[in-house]
Amino acid sequence: MSKMLLVRLFIILMILLILPAGCGKGVVAPEAPGGMNGQIENKPEAAEKSPVTALPERKGLPVLKSTVIYVVDGDTIHVRLENGRKEKVRFIGVDTPESTRTIEPYGKEAAIYTRKELSDKTIYLEIDVAQRDKYGRLLAYVWLMPPRDSSKTEVRKVMFNAALLLVGMAQVMTVPPNVKYADMFIEFQKEAREAEKGLWGIIKVPAPASVFNKANTETKYIGNSNSKKFHRPNCQWAQKIAPRNRVEFGKREEAIKTGYQPCKTCKP
Ligand SMILES: [Zn+2]
């Protein structure tokens, strides 16, 4: 995370903390039914809407209020929209490991996570440019509360697609033209990978290539010409190799034949 970003986040945080305290008793609105309106009463647009109906129809970030009726797997659910229509929904921008037809590492965990977090919940669907995929599924960003805006702070806090990436239950899968949050998603994935969250933690043990080659199809193994060790591309040690010492191998045998030893952390 860049310094500028940290400074900006800090300023936003300070404003949120100071505003409610700074205004007189008369200005603080009574707690809204949603429970989340207290801190945004000072914004001009907050005045013109009633807390019950207007939140989902905020200008700039329209969402469809719906209820989760079934969780298929980590990134697919069934919902009932407010008009009563049922829809199958595929989350935009993320891909959880398989848990239905075939079982991939972390597939079950991802399905359990989504089931636990979303079953029977009221959610708010945001649609991007393409509404449906070729299977007719609705493509959506799933908000757990009506989003105030599309800022990174809000996405990180309230969007379930982002949560899946942040806890390491999904990888980024960008399918144009639905790219509204693609850059943030890549950042969140990087964060989870560096902290070895969820599926990123099992990179330490040998795993079927299918889970990881989606993110790393171009390179198979990374060697260090100085230490004569070689790694999986996602290994933390592989990422720390100085460019002048970095060697790439297409096959494991190739590295061994050249005299390189497998890393003890990522066990390539
Ligand atoms: Zn390694």
Boltz pocket constraint, residues with backbone or C-beta under 6 A from the ligand:
constraints:
  - pocket:
      binder: B
      contacts: [[A, 230], [A, 231], [A, 232], [A, 235], [A, 236], [A, 237], [A, 238], [A, 263], [A, 264], [A, 265], [A, 266], [A, 267]]
      max_distance: 6.0
